Amino acid sequence: MEPVIKLIKNRSDIGAGTRGSDMGVDAIEIAAINQNSDYFNQFPFEDVKTHNESVYDKNRSTFAKRIEHVAEQCTRVCASVKKNLEANFFPIVLSGDHSSALGTISGIKAVYPEQKLGVIWIDAHADLHSPYTSPSGNIHGMPLAAAIADDNLDCQINELAPETQHYWEEMKNIGCKGAKVLAENLVYFGVRDTEEAENKQIEKLKIRNYKVDEVRYRGLKTCVKEALDKLSNCDILYISFDVDSMDCDLISYGTGTPVPRGFDQYEIIAIIDQIIETNKVVCIEFVEINPLLDNKGNKMAETAFEVLEHITATILLPRE
């Protein structure tokens, strides 16, 4: 049975340090319109209610900014992903900032509590901070810490208020209690901008990171196959694609935290295509497109749309 795609549009940017990624979904739609593509008419979609106005609240928790609203937003994303997976849709989640991925992962796990979930995180950043270790307090740098339920207290620099602790515990238990994914079932592609606390976590938890130069040197297919072999005991897979995994000098600066020396869009397409071919992928997410920061018109969204069109065609290919 071929998958039926559902687009979940989550225009939330409250987990980021810079405003504007909430406009990423619309920027992709504009890119499609400008290419005379009817992509967004081909698939059913739903909008996740957002809380973006909370950005004007006086910030109470500096180590986890707007955490009560991010927790609520992740809960909404979780509910949407869960509902659509249960209705046998293949959700493609188009989100603002990357904190949303916790909601997506939680929604997947709520539907498949007994299944082993593998996560492929294509990103310039490790997103492994907790409120205890974060230098910025921006929650889009924390979704994986919550997903693996590891606060990395060895590297603690922040003392949390009880209220912040409460919401952080709530975030770790969205969808179902406890860790959603084991660190051994998490693989990075393109991570190259990390802090010491994250480096220690990656080392301690032995998280595999396929850096851009390794993928080019050893061969993309070889590296992706190796990653999939490592995740071969996983029943289902989720792919999280942060556009800052791509080279900002080559593509565009249209993302909250641009980092040079990344992948190009053809490498991203090839990585995602090869993973989809396992038939284990149940959900894919695109995040952190910020048209307000784009130095080349709408280039980042146009590039993200190019990736989206290609991988959607791969999802829809008939398979044995």
C-alpha positions as CSV (number, residue, x, y, z in Angstrom):
1,M,0.0,0.0,0.0
2,E,1.6,3.3,-1.0
3,P,1.8,5.9,1.7
4,V,-0.7,8.8,1.9
5,I,1.1,12.0,2.7
6,K,-0.2,14.5,5.2
7,L,1.5,17.9,5.6
8,I,1.6,19.2,9.1
9,K,2.3,22.9,9.2
10,N,3.7,24.1,12.5
11,R,4.5,27.8,12.2
12,S,6.1,28.1,15.7
13,D,9.4,29.9,16.3
14,I,9.3,30.4,20.1
15,G,12.1,27.9,20.8
16,A,14.6,29.9,18.7
17,G,16.8,32.9,19.6
18,T,15.8,34.9,16.5
19,R,12.3,35.6,15.2
20,G,11.2,34.5,11.7
21,S,11.3,30.8,11.3
22,D,7.6,30.8,11.9
23,M,7.4,32.2,8.3
24,G,9.4,29.3,6.9
25,V,6.4,27.3,6.0
26,D,4.9,30.1,4.0
27,A,8.2,30.9,2.4
28,I,8.3,27.2,1.1
29,E,4.8,27.6,-0.3
30,I,5.8,30.8,-2.0
31,A,8.8,29.0,-3.5
32,A,6.4,26.4,-4.9
33,I,4.0,29.0,-6.3
34,N,6.9,30.8,-8.0
35,Q,7.9,27.5,-9.7
36,N,4.3,26.9,-10.9
37,S,4.2,23.8,-8.7
38,D,0.9,22.5,-7.4
39,Y,2.7,20.6,-4.6
40,F,0.7,22.2,-1.9
41,N,-2.6,21.3,-3.6
42,Q,-1.7,17.6,-4.0
43,F,-1.7,16.6,-0.3
44,P,-4.1,17.1,2.6
45,F,-2.7,19.3,5.3
46,E,-3.4,20.6,8.8
47,D,-2.2,23.6,10.7
48,V,-1.0,23.3,14.3
49,K,-2.2,26.1,16.5
50,T,0.8,28.3,17.6
51,H,1.8,30.4,20.6
52,N,4.1,32.9,18.8
53,E,2.7,35.9,20.7
54,S,4.3,34.5,23.8
55,V,7.5,35.9,22.6
56,Y,6.3,39.3,24.0
57,D,5.9,37.8,27.5
58,K,8.4,39.1,30.1
59,N,10.8,36.2,30.2
60,R,10.7,34.3,33.5
61,S,13.1,31.5,32.8
62,T,16.4,32.6,31.2
63,F,17.9,29.1,31.0
64,A,14.9,27.8,29.1
65,K,13.2,30.7,27.4
66,R,9.4,30.5,27.1
67,I,9.6,26.8,28.2
68,E,6.0,26.7,29.3
69,H,4.9,27.7,25.8
70,V,7.4,25.4,24.1
71,A,6.1,22.5,26.2
72,E,2.6,23.3,25.1
73,Q,3.6,23.6,21.5
74,C,5.5,20.3,21.5
75,T,2.4,18.7,23.1
76,R,0.3,20.1,20.2
77,V,2.7,18.8,17.6
78,C,2.8,15.4,19.4
79,A,-1.0,15.2,19.2
80,S,-1.1,16.1,15.5
81,V,1.6,13.6,14.6
82,K,0.0,10.9,16.7
83,K,-3.5,11.4,15.2
84,N,-2.1,11.3,11.6
85,L,0.0,8.2,12.1
86,E,-3.0,6.5,13.6
87,A,-5.0,7.4,10.6
88,N,-2.3,5.8,8.4
89,F,-0.9,9.0,7.0
90,F,2.8,9.6,6.4
91,P,3.3,12.9,8.1
92,I,5.7,15.4,6.6
93,V,6.1,18.0,9.3
94,L,7.0,21.6,8.2
95,S,8.1,23.4,11.3
96,G,9.6,26.7,12.5
97,D,12.3,26.2,15.0
98,H,13.8,22.8,15.9
99,S,12.3,22.5,19.4
100,S,9.3,21.0,17.5
101,A,11.1,17.8,16.8
102,L,10.6,16.8,20.4
103,G,6.8,16.9,19.8
104,T,7.2,14.9,16.6
105,I,9.3,12.2,18.2
106,S,6.9,12.1,21.1
107,G,4.0,11.7,18.8
108,I,5.7,8.8,16.9
109,K,6.6,7.1,20.2
110,A,3.0,7.5,21.5
111,V,1.7,5.5,18.5
112,Y,4.5,2.9,18.6
113,P,5.4,2.6,22.3
114,E,6.8,-1.0,21.8
115,Q,8.8,-0.3,18.7
116,K,12.4,0.8,18.7
117,L,12.8,4.2,17.1
118,G,15.8,5.4,15.2
119,V,16.5,9.1,14.7
120,I,18.6,10.5,11.8
121,W,19.4,14.1,12.7
122,I,20.6,16.2,9.7
123,D,21.8,19.4,11.3
124,A,24.8,21.7,11.9
125,H,24.0,21.5,15.6
126,A,23.8,18.6,18.1
127,D,20.7,20.0,20.0
128,L,21.8,18.1,23.1
129,H,21.8,20.9,25.6
130,S,19.5,20.8,28.6
131,P,18.4,23.9,30.6
132,Y,21.1,22.9,33.0
133,T,23.9,23.2,30.4
134,S,22.6,25.7,27.8
135,P,24.6,28.9,27.4
136,S,21.8,30.6,25.5
137,G,18.6,29.3,27.0
138,N,17.1,28.8,23.5
139,I,15.1,25.5,23.6
140,H,15.7,24.7,19.9
141,G,19.1,23.6,21.1
142,M,17.5,21.1,23.5
143,P,15.1,18.7,21.8
144,L,17.4,15.7,21.8
145,A,18.3,16.1,25.4
146,A,14.6,15.8,26.2
147,A,14.1,13.0,23.7
148,I,16.9,10.8,25.2
149,A,16.0,12.1,28.7
150,D,19.5,12.9,29.7
151,D,20.2,16.3,31.4
152,N,24.0,16.0,31.2
153,L,24.3,17.2,34.8
154,D,28.1,16.5,34.7
155,C,28.3,19.7,32.7
156,Q,25.8,21.7,34.6
157,I,26.3,25.5,34.7
158,N,22.8,26.8,35.4
159,E,20.7,26.6,38.6
160,L,17.1,26.1,37.6
161,A,14.0,27.6,39.2
162,P,11.5,25.0,40.4
163,E,9.1,26.2,37.7
164,T,11.6,25.6,34.9
165,Q,12.4,22.2,36.3
166,H,8.7,21.4,36.3
167,Y,8.2,22.3,32.6
168,W,11.4,20.5,31.6
169,E,10.2,17.3,33.3
170,E,6.9,17.8,31.5
171,M,8.8,18.1,28.2
172,K,10.6,14.8,28.8
173,N,7.3,13.0,29.3
174,I,5.2,14.3,26.4
175,G,3.3,11.5,24.6
176,C,4.5,8.8,26.9
177,K,6.8,8.7,29.9
178,G,10.5,8.7,29.7
179,A,13.1,8.5,26.9
180,K,11.7,8.3,23.4
181,V,14.9,7.2,21.8
182,L,18.1,5.6,23.0
183,A,21.4,7.5,22.3
184,E,22.7,4.4,20.4
185,N,19.8,4.8,18.0
186,L,20.6,8.4,17.2
187,V,22.8,9.3,14.2
188,Y,24.0,12.7,13.2
189,F,24.8,14.0,9.7
190,G,26.6,17.3,9.3
191,V,26.9,18.4,13.0
192,R,29.8,20.8,13.1
193,D,28.9,23.6,15.5
194,T,28.8,22.3,19.1
195,E,29.7,23.4,22.6
196,E,31.9,21.5,25.1
197,A,28.9,20.2,27.1
198,E,27.5,18.7,23.9
199,N,30.9,17.3,22.8
200,K,31.2,15.5,26.1
201,Q,27.7,14.0,25.7
202,I,28.5,12.8,22.2
203,E,31.6,11.2,23.4
204,K,30.0,9.7,26.6
205,L,27.0,8.4,24.7
206,K,29.0,7.3,21.7
207,I,26.7,9.1,19.2
208,R,27.9,8.7,15.7
209,N,28.3,11.9,13.7
210,Y,29.0,11.7,10.0
211,K,30.7,15.0,9.3
212,V,30.5,16.6,5.8
213,D,34.2,15.9,5.0
214,E,33.9,12.3,6.0
215,V,30.8,11.8,3.9
216,R,32.6,13.3,0.9
217,Y,35.8,11.4,1.5
218,R,34.4,8.0,2.2
219,G,31.4,8.3,-0.1
220,L,27.9,9.3,0.8
221,K,26.3,5.9,0.0
222,T,28.9,4.1,2.1
223,C,28.3,6.4,5.1
224,V,24.5,6.2,4.9
225,K,24.6,2.4,4.6
226,E,26.9,2.3,7.7
227,A,24.4,4.5,9.6
228,L,21.5,2.3,8.5
229,D,23.4,-0.8,9.6
230,K,23.9,0.8,13.0
231,L,20.2,1.4,13.2
232,S,19.3,-2.0,11.7
233,N,17.7,-3.1,15.0
234,C,15.3,-0.1,14.9
235,D,11.7,-0.9,13.7
236,I,10.9,2.6,12.6
237,L,12.9,5.7,11.6
238,Y,12.4,9.5,11.8
239,I,14.4,12.0,9.8
240,S,14.8,15.5,11.1
241,F,16.2,17.9,8.5
242,D,17.5,21.3,9.7
243,V,18.3,23.5,6.8
244,D,21.4,24.8,8.6
245,S,23.0,21.4,7.8
246,M,23.5,22.9,4.4
247,D,26.4,25.3,3.6
248,C,25.2,28.9,4.3
249,D,27.8,30.4,2.0
250,L,26.7,28.1,-0.9
251,I,22.9,28.2,-0.3
252,S,21.9,31.2,1.8
253,Y,21.9,32.7,5.3
254,G,18.1,32.2,5.6
255,T,18.2,30.2,8.9
256,G,18.5,31.2,12.5
257,T,22.0,29.9,13.1
258,P,23.9,29.6,9.8
259,V,27.1,27.6,9.7
260,P,29.6,27.4,6.8
261,R,31.1,24.2,5.3
262,G,27.8,22.2,5.2
263,F,26.2,19.9,2.6
264,D,24.6,21.0,-0.6
265,Q,21.0,20.2,-1.4
266,Y,21.9,17.2,-3.7
267,E,23.8,15.5,-0.8
268,I,20.8,16.1,1.5
269,I,18.4,14.6,-1.1
270,A,20.7,11.6,-1.6
271,I,21.0,11.0,2.2
272,I,17.3,11.2,2.8
273,D,16.4,9.1,-0.3
274,Q,18.7,6.3,0.7
275,I,17.1,6.2,4.2
276,I,13.5,6.3,2.8
277,E,14.4,3.2,0.7
278,T,14.6,1.1,3.9
279,N,10.8,1.4,4.1
280,K,11.2,2.1,7.8
281,V,10.7,5.8,7.8
282,V,7.4,6.9,9.3
283,C,7.8,10.7,9.5
284,I,10.1,13.4,8.1
285,E,10.5,17.0,9.4
286,F,11.9,20.2,7.9
287,V,12.9,23.0,10.2
288,E,14.6,26.4,10.7
289,I,13.9,28.1,7.4
290,N,14.0,31.8,8.2
291,P,13.1,34.1,5.2
292,L,13.7,37.2,7.4
293,L,17.4,36.4,7.5
294,D,17.8,35.3,3.8
295,N,20.5,37.3,2.1
296,K,19.5,35.9,-1.4
297,G,15.8,36.7,-1.6
298,N,13.9,33.4,-0.8
299,K,16.8,31.1,-1.6
300,M,16.7,29.0,1.5
301,A,13.0,28.2,1.1
302,E,13.5,27.5,-2.6
303,T,16.3,25.0,-1.8
304,A,14.2,23.4,1.0
305,F,11.3,23.1,-1.5
306,E,13.7,21.4,-4.0
307,V,14.6,18.8,-1.3
308,L,10.9,18.4,-0.3
309,E,9.7,17.7,-3.9
310,H,12.5,15.2,-4.5
311,I,12.1,13.2,-1.3
312,T,8.2,13.3,-1.6
313,A,8.6,11.6,-5.0
314,T,10.8,9.0,-3.3
315,I,8.3,8.4,-0.5
316,L,5.6,7.8,-3.2
317,L,7.6,5.4,-5.3
318,P,6.0,1.9,-5.3
319,R,8.1,-0.6,-3.3
320,E,8.0,-4.3,-2.8
